[in-house]
Amino acid sequence: MTHAFSFLPAKRVSLSGTVTLTALLLATLCLPTHAAHASAAEEGTPGNTPVERGQYLTHASDCEVCHTAPGGMPYAGGRAFKIPGMGVVYSTNITADKQHGVGAWSDAEFVAAVKQGVSPGGKHLYPAMPYPAYSRLSDQDVRDIRAYLATLPTSASAAPKNNLRFPFSIRSLMIFWNIINGPTSAYPDDTSKSAQWNRGRWLVEGPGHCADCHSPRTLTFGLSSSKAFGGNTLNGWRIYNISSDPKSGIGGWTEAELAQYLSTGHADGHGTASGDMADVIGHSLRYLTPADIQAMVTYLRSTKPVSTPQDSVTFRNVANGDASLPQNSRGARLYASACAGCHLPDGTGRQSSFASIAGGRSLGADNGRNLIQVLVNGTGLQTATGVQIMPHFTGGGLSNRDLADIAAFVMTHFTTAQPHDLEKQVEQTVKERD
C-alpha cells in the first residue's frame, strides 16, 4: 500500500561482500515453503463474473495508483519511483494496447508477470512491482484482473526508460533477489484464527501489499519481518507505523476509527490521509466492502507491536476561538492568516470533517516531515463527494522561512514536539519538488 512503492517482501537475509551463486541457492533451503492452493480467505471476493471480480481485485491491489503518471491516463504507466541509492523505476503500461501494453500477452504470461515478476521473453521485473505480495493471489484472481483491464480504454504510451545505477541496472540480478526475498505463494488459512482474520491477512499481505510501504527494508532491499508494519520513509514522506503498538502504531485507535480512516481517508481525532496514503484510499480502499475493511482492521490490530519513537506524538489540549491563537511569533501570525480559515485555531476544521487536522500524526511526528511535505507539495484525496484538496503554499508569496515558521508553530501549538532545522528541511523538500 505503496502505497505502494519500492522494493518488496523479504525474509530477513542480508548480503555483505561477495555472495556466490552457490550460497544464494543454499539460502533457499532455509526459506519456508507455502501451500500453493487457494485458501478460503481468497474466496470472498465480490462479483458474479470475471470482469466484476477483476474490477474489485484491481481496486484491492491498488493497480491504478502505481500505473498512472500524475495527470496521465489511468493504467498507462509512467509513474516514477525514486529508490534511494539505486535510481528511478517507472511503472509500465498495463492497458490492453498490443504494442506498449499487455494486450498481446497470453493469460499465462500475465499471470507469470504479476505473481513471479517475469514478463514475456524471460525479462525480470524490478520488485517496485509487488509481485512477491501478489503471489498470494490465485491464478484465477490474476486472470480476472486481466479480464477487467481489457474492458478499459487503451493507451499507446510507452513508459520512460528506468534510470538505475550500476549494478542495479542489470536485470538478471533479480534472479538472485528472488531467491532470497520471494515470491512465495498462497498460504493456507490459520485454523486457530477466525475467517475474518484470515480474510484480513490475505487482503493486507496479498493484494493490498501494505507492508511494501509500511515496513522498513533489509540490506537486500527486502521487507524486514522483525519490524513488519513498523513504518518507512519513501519519496520524502514518512510512511507511518501501522503495527499494533499503542503509542507509535494503531494500537490506540478503536476499530471504528481505523475502519473509518481506511474506508474514507479521515477519522475523527486522527486527521486526514495525505500523500501516497491518500492515493491508496482514494483509488483503492474506499471501493472495498465494509466486511473487507473490517477484516483488514481485525488483522492489523493483531500484528506484533513495533515501537518507533519518530511516529509517537503527544497532543496538547487546544482551546477553540481566534483568541486562543498566540500572536507572539511569526509562525502563529502566519497560521492565523493562512491556515486557521480552514483548519480553525483548534484544528477541528471548518468546511468539512476532511479539513480537521486535530489528532493527526503529521502535526508532530518525525520532526514535521509530512507536515512540510503537505505545505510544499499539497495533497488531494478522492472521496465519494469529490476531491478534497489541500493546496501547496510554495510560490504563493510565502518564503521557505515562512513555511518553516508555520510548521514550527503547528508542531508546538498542537503537540509537545520540539522542532529543529525546519528551514533546511523545507529547502530540501522544495528542491526535490522542483
N, C-alpha and C positions, 0 to 999 in steps of 0.2 A: 503496500500500500504503500510508493514508492511509494505516496505513493509514493513511488514505485521505483527505487530508481538508481540502482547501482549494482555492484557485484553481489552474487547470490549465495543461497544457503550452503552451509558447511558444517561438517563435523569439525571440532577444534583441533586441526592439524596444522602445524606451521612449517614453513620452509626456511632453511637457513643454509647459506653457502650453496654448493653444487649438489643437486639431487639427481641420482641416476634413475633411468627408467626402471631398473630392477627394484629400487627402493620404492618407487611410486607404485609399482604393481603389487609389491608386498604390502603396501599400506592398505590396499583394497581388502586384504584378508581380515583387517581389523574393523572394517566398516560393516554395520549390521545390514542385513537384507530385510526387505519388506514384502509382504504378500502382494502379488500382482493383481489379485481380483478386486473388484469394486466392493466397497463397504456399504452398509445400509445408509451411512451418513451421506453418501453421494446420490442416493436415490430420491431425495426430497426436492429436486429441482422442479419448480412450477413450469407448466406448459404442456399442451396436448400434441404438439407437432415438433419436429426437429428445429424448425425455424423459431418457434416460440421459446423452446428450451434454450436454443442458441443465443437468442436475444438476452435472456435472463443471465446466462453464463458469461456472455460478453460484458454485461454490466458488472457482474460479480467479480470478473477478472480484471476490471479497470483497463480494458484494452484501448479505449478511446483517448484517455489522457496521455498515455505514453506514445501512441502512434499518431498524434496530431500536433503539428507545429503551431506555435502561437499565431492565431489569426488564420490558420490554414484549414484545409478541407479535412473533415473527420476521417481518420484512419489512413490518410495519405502519407503518413510518416514525416520525418524531418525534424522531430524534436531532439534537441541536443541534451546530452547527459554528460556533465563535466565530472570526471573522475579524478580526484586529487592524485597527483604523481603519475598519472597514466595518460591523460589526454581527454579527447571528446569522442563519444559514440553517438551516432544519430539513429533514431528509430526508423524502421523501414515501412514502406507502403504495404498495407495488408488489405487493400481493396481488391476486387476481383479483376483488375486490369491484368491482361495476359502478358504484357511486356515488363511493366515495372512493379506490378503487384503479385498476388498469389493465384491469379486466375488460371494459369497454365499448370499449376501443381496438381498432382493427384491427392486424393484424401490421405493416402499413406504417407506421402511426402509432407503434407501439412501437419499430420499427427507427429511425425518424427521431429519436425522443427519446433513445435510447441512443447513437446514432452521430453525431447532428448537434446535439443539445441543443435540439430544437424539439418541444414536445408538441402535442397536438391543439388546433386553433384558432390555431396560429401563436405560441403562448406560448413565449418563450425561457427555457430553464432556466439557472439560475446554475451556473457551472462548478465548484461544490462537487461536482456530479455530473461524474465524469471522462469526459465524452463525447469529448474530444479523444483520449484513450487508447483508448477503446472503438471509435473509428472504425476501428481496425486489425482489429477482428473482421469477419468476413463477415456479410452479411445473414442467411445461414442459421444462423450461430452465434447471432445475437440471437434469431431465431425459436425456436431450440432452448431458449434460456434462458426465453423466454416459455412454451414448452410445459411446462417443468418447474415454473415458478411457478404455472401453472394447476392443478397437482396438489396444491398446498399449501392449508391452511386459510385462509379469507378473513377479513378484518377490516374493520369499518365505521369504523375510526378515521380521523379527519381530522388531518393534521399541523397543528401551530400555525402561525400566520402568521409569515413572516420579519420580522425586526426590523432593517432596514438603514438606515443613514444616507443622506441625500441627498448625491450624486446616484445612489448605488449602488442605491437603491430603484427606479430607472427600468429596467425590464427591457429596453426597446428598446436600451439601451446595449450589451447583449450582442451585438447585430449588429456593432458596431464592434470589440468584443473578439474576436469570432470571426474577423474579417478579419485581425487581427494575429496571433492565437495559435492558430489552428486552427479546427475539427478538420482533420486530414489524412485519410489513408485507408490501406488496407493497402499495404505496400510489398513489392517482390519480394525473394526470397532474395538474399543476398550470395553469389555463386557462389565467391568466394575463401575462404569460411568453410565449416566443417563443417555438416552437417544439425543436429547437436546445438546448435551455436552459434546457428543461425538460429531453431531452436525456442525456445531460451532468450531471445533478443532479443524474439521475439513475446510470450512469456509475461510478461517483465519490463516491456516498454514498452506492451503491449496490455492484456489482461485484468488482469494484476497491478498495473498503473499504479503501480509502485514509486516512480517519480520524483515523483509527486504529493505524497508526504510527504518523501521523502529528498533533494529538490533545493530550493535557495532560489528565491525569486521575483524577477522583474524589476519595474520600476516599473509595468508594465501588469498585474501580478499573474499573468503567465505564468511558465512554468518557465525557469530560466536554463540555456541549453545549454552555456555555458562552464564552469559549475560543477555539471554534472549529477551527481547522486547524492552531492553534497558535504555533505549534511546540512541541517537546517532546524529551526525551532522552531515547534511547533504545540500549541495547547491547554495551554501551560505546560510541555510536555515537550521535551527535545532529541531530535530525530529524527536518529539518528547517520549519519555519513558511511559510505556503503557502496560508495564507489569503490574502485579497486584500490590506493589509496595504502597503503603498508605500515605506516605509523605511525598515521594517523588514520582510515584506512578498513579494508577487509577483506583487504588485500593480504598481511598477515602470517598470515592464517588458512590452514589446509590445506583442501583440497577436502572432505575427510571432516568436518572441524569445521563448515564452512559448511553442508554438506548436513544434518548432524545438527541444527544450530540452526534451519534453515528448516523442517525436517520435524517437529521435536518441540518447539521453543522453548527448548532447552537444548543447550549444547555444553561439554564438559569444558574447563576453563581459560578460558572466556569468559562464564560465568554463564548466567542465565535471562532470557528475554524478559519485559518488563513493559509496562504501559500499553497504548497503541494497538498496539504490535508484538505483544504477547501476544494481543490480539484477532484480529489478522490471521492469526497462526499457528494459533490455536485454532479459528477458523471458516473458514479458507481453505487455507493452505499445507499443513497436515497431511493434507489429503484428496488432494493431488496424488500422482501416481505417482512412484516413485523415479527413473524416467527423466526426468520433467519437472523434478524438483528438481535433478537433476544438470545438466540443460540450463541452468537458471537460474544455477547455480553457475558453469558454464563461461562464460556471457555476462558475469556480474557481474565475474568475475576478469579480463575482457578490457577493461573500461571504462577510460577515461582517469583517471589518478590525480589526485585533488584534495586538496590539503593544507588541513586545518582544525585549527589548534592547539588549539581548545577540545575537540576529540574525542580528542586524544592523551593517553594515560595511561602513566606509568611505574610498574610494580608493584614492591612490596617482597617479599622472601622472608620469609614469616611462619612462625614455628615453631608447632607444634600443642601442645595441652595447656593447661589452665587457667592454669598458672604463667606462660605466655608473655604473658598479658594484664597490662599495667601497671596499677597501681592509683593512679597519681599524678594522675589527672584525673577530673572528674565524668563526662566522656564515656566513659572507659574503664570506670568502675564501672557506669554505666548500660548499656553494651553487654554487660557480663558478666551483668547481671541480666535484661535484656530481650531480648537478641539471640543470645547465644552458645549458648543452649539448642538452637536450631535450626541456626544457621549455624556454630557452633564458633569457637574463637579464631582459627583459620587460614582461616576462610571456606569450608571444604570441604563443609559441610553434614552433618547427622546422619541425618535420617529417610529422605531420598531425594536423588537427584542434583539434583533441582529446587531443593533448599534450598542448593545450593552457589552462593556468590557470588564465589568466587575467580576473578580474571581479568576480572570484569565491568566494562565501561567506566563504569557508573553509580557505581562506587566512587570515582571521582576526576574524571571529565570535567565540563567546563562548570561549574566551581565547585559541584559536587554537585547540579545542578538535578534530575536524575531520581532521585537518591537521596532528596532531600527530597520529591519527588512521591510516592514509594513510602511513605515514613514517614507522610506526611499523608493520602494517599488510599488506600493499599493497592493491591493488584493481584491479578489472578487469571488463570490460564492453563488453558484447556481442553486435556486430554490424552486419550490412549486409555484411561487408567485412572481418569479423573475430573478434577475441578478442583483444581489446585494453588493454594492461596491464601496470599498474604502479607497479613496483616491490617494495617489502618492503626493508628496509635498516637495519634490525636487523641481527646480526650475520655475517655481511659483513665487519667487520673492523671498524665500526663506533660505538662509545660508546653511552650510554644514554645521556651523556652531549653533544656529537656531535649532536645528533638528536634534543635536546632541543635548541642548538645554531642555527641550521638550521631553526627550527620553529620560533625562535625569530627574526631572520633576515628576513625571508619571511613576517612575520606579520608587521614588521616596515618598510620594503622596499616597500611593495605593498599597505599597509593600514596605517591608523593612530592608530591602536590598540596598547595598552600598555600591553604586555605580562607579566605574573608573575608566578612563581613557575612551570615553564615548565618542569624542570628536574624531579620533583616529579611526574608530570603528565605522562611523558614518562615512568618512572619506574613502575607506576601503570598499564599503558597500556601493557607494556611488561609482567608484572606479569599475567595479565588476559589472554594474548595470550598464555602463557606457561601453 
